[in-house]
Amino acid sequence: MMRILAMRIAALQRRAAVAAFIRYGIVGASNVVLGFLCYAALTRGFPFWRAHYLAANASTFLLVVTWSFYWNKRWSFGNREARHGTQYVKFFTVTVLGLGIEQVMLVAGVGALQVNDLLVKLAALPFIVLWNFSMYRLWAFREKTINDDDEYVRTPASVY
């Protein structure tokens, strides 16, 4: 009886994780659209930003990370905790580390292996997606719960 219950709980947890991953993908797609449109609007609509396209890209990055944080926290992972500041710092850290992973792959792919940069970015995408999703779920949006000993235990968000 306990084994059947454990198997059903595990199946529900897998289903919840898959649903969270699908929502995460939708938020990710909205990030791409928002980032591209904002960057294009800044660099094509304002001479200052056109001349300072790297600053426009950085500004767009900050906007998209904030957008992504809000929608991933609320919708993808269903996290309702009030620890917004702490979670944002963790989310931003994970995102920047993901960018670092991509940068290393670009240096290795383009510099050392002489592969086209766009192909390297495409090849890096699954690694970055899995890195970000896993770390958001397991670290940035882990919810605090209380166990039997009244100690805080961290459990993965999106298990509902």
C-alpha positions as CSV (number, residue, x, y, z in Angstrom):
1,M,0.0,0.0,0.0
2,M,2.8,2.4,0.9
3,R,4.7,1.5,-2.2
4,I,1.6,2.3,-4.4
5,L,1.2,5.6,-2.6
6,A,4.9,6.5,-3.1
7,M,4.7,5.6,-6.8
8,R,1.6,7.9,-7.2
9,I,3.3,10.7,-5.4
10,A,6.4,10.3,-7.6
11,A,4.2,10.3,-10.7
12,L,2.4,13.5,-9.6
13,Q,5.8,15.2,-8.9
14,R,7.1,14.2,-12.4
15,R,3.9,15.6,-14.0
16,A,4.2,18.8,-12.0
17,A,7.9,19.2,-13.0
18,V,7.0,18.6,-16.7
19,A,4.2,21.2,-16.5
20,A,6.6,23.7,-14.8
21,F,9.1,23.0,-17.6
22,I,6.5,23.7,-20.3
23,R,5.5,27.0,-18.6
24,Y,9.2,27.8,-18.2
25,G,9.6,27.4,-22.0
26,I,6.6,29.7,-22.7
27,V,8.2,32.3,-20.4
28,G,11.5,31.8,-22.2
29,A,9.9,32.4,-25.6
30,S,8.3,35.6,-24.3
31,N,11.8,36.6,-23.0
32,V,13.2,36.3,-26.5
33,V,10.4,38.3,-28.1
34,L,10.5,41.0,-25.4
35,G,14.3,41.3,-25.6
36,F,14.4,41.5,-29.4
37,L,11.6,44.1,-29.6
38,C,13.0,46.3,-26.8
39,Y,16.5,46.2,-28.3
40,A,15.2,46.9,-31.8
41,A,13.0,49.8,-30.4
42,L,15.9,51.3,-28.5
43,T,18.5,51.0,-31.2
44,R,16.2,51.9,-34.1
45,G,14.1,54.5,-32.4
46,F,16.8,56.6,-30.6
47,P,20.1,57.8,-32.0
48,F,21.7,57.6,-28.5
49,W,20.9,53.9,-28.1
50,R,21.9,53.2,-31.7
51,A,25.3,54.6,-31.0
52,H,25.5,52.8,-27.7
53,Y,24.1,49.4,-28.7
54,L,26.0,47.5,-26.0
55,A,24.4,49.7,-23.3
56,A,21.0,49.1,-25.1
57,N,21.7,45.4,-25.0
58,A,22.6,45.5,-21.3
59,S,19.5,47.5,-20.5
60,T,17.4,45.1,-22.4
61,F,19.0,42.2,-20.6
62,L,18.1,43.7,-17.2
63,L,14.5,44.3,-18.3
64,V,14.2,40.8,-19.6
65,V,15.7,39.2,-16.5
66,T,13.2,41.1,-14.3
67,W,10.3,40.1,-16.6
68,S,11.5,36.5,-16.5
69,F,11.9,36.5,-12.8
70,Y,8.3,37.8,-12.2
71,W,6.7,35.3,-14.6
72,N,8.8,32.3,-13.6
73,K,8.3,33.0,-9.9
74,R,4.5,33.4,-10.2
75,W,3.6,31.1,-13.1
76,S,6.3,28.6,-14.0
77,F,7.2,27.6,-10.5
78,G,4.0,28.8,-8.6
79,N,6.1,30.4,-5.9
80,R,4.1,32.8,-3.7
81,E,6.8,33.5,-1.0
82,A,7.5,37.1,-0.1
83,R,11.3,36.6,-0.3
84,H,11.4,38.6,-3.6
85,G,14.8,40.3,-3.0
86,T,16.6,37.2,-2.0
87,Q,15.0,35.2,-4.8
88,Y,15.8,37.9,-7.4
89,V,19.5,37.9,-6.5
90,K,19.5,34.1,-6.8
91,F,17.6,34.2,-10.1
92,F,20.0,36.9,-11.5
93,T,23.0,34.9,-10.3
94,V,21.8,31.7,-12.0
95,T,21.0,33.7,-15.2
96,V,24.5,35.4,-15.3
97,L,26.2,32.0,-14.6
98,G,24.2,30.6,-17.6
99,L,25.4,33.5,-19.7
100,G,29.0,32.6,-18.5
101,I,28.5,29.0,-19.6
102,E,27.4,30.2,-23.0
103,Q,30.4,32.5,-23.2
104,V,32.8,29.6,-22.5
105,M,31.1,27.5,-25.1
106,L,31.4,30.4,-27.6
107,V,35.1,30.9,-26.9
108,A,35.7,27.1,-27.2
109,G,33.5,26.7,-30.3
110,V,34.4,29.8,-32.3
111,G,37.9,30.4,-31.1
112,A,39.3,26.9,-30.7
113,L,37.2,24.8,-33.0
114,Q,36.4,27.4,-35.7
115,V,32.7,26.7,-35.6
116,N,30.1,29.4,-36.7
117,D,29.0,31.5,-33.7
118,L,25.3,31.0,-34.4
119,L,25.7,27.2,-34.5
120,V,27.6,27.3,-31.2
121,K,24.8,29.4,-29.6
122,L,22.3,26.8,-30.9
123,A,24.3,24.0,-29.5
124,A,24.7,25.7,-26.2
125,L,20.9,26.4,-25.9
126,P,19.9,23.0,-24.4
127,F,22.7,23.2,-21.7
128,I,21.6,26.7,-20.8
129,V,17.9,25.9,-20.7
130,L,18.5,22.8,-18.5
131,W,21.0,24.7,-16.2
132,N,18.7,27.7,-15.7
133,F,15.5,25.6,-15.2
134,S,17.2,23.2,-12.7
135,M,18.8,26.0,-10.7
136,Y,15.7,28.2,-10.6
137,R,13.7,25.2,-9.5
138,L,16.2,23.8,-7.0
139,W,17.7,27.0,-5.6
140,A,16.1,30.3,-6.5
141,F,12.5,29.3,-6.0
142,R,12.8,26.5,-3.5
143,E,10.1,27.0,-0.9
144,K,10.6,26.9,2.8
145,T,8.5,24.3,4.7
146,I,8.6,23.2,8.3
147,N,9.3,19.5,9.1
148,D,8.3,17.6,12.2
149,D,11.2,19.0,14.2
150,D,10.2,22.6,13.4
151,E,13.4,23.1,11.3
152,Y,13.2,24.7,7.9
153,V,13.6,22.3,5.1
154,R,13.9,23.4,1.5
155,T,11.7,21.6,-1.0
156,P,11.4,22.1,-4.7
157,A,8.9,24.6,-5.9
158,S,6.3,23.4,-8.4
159,V,5.4,20.3,-6.5
160,Y,1.7,20.9,-6.2
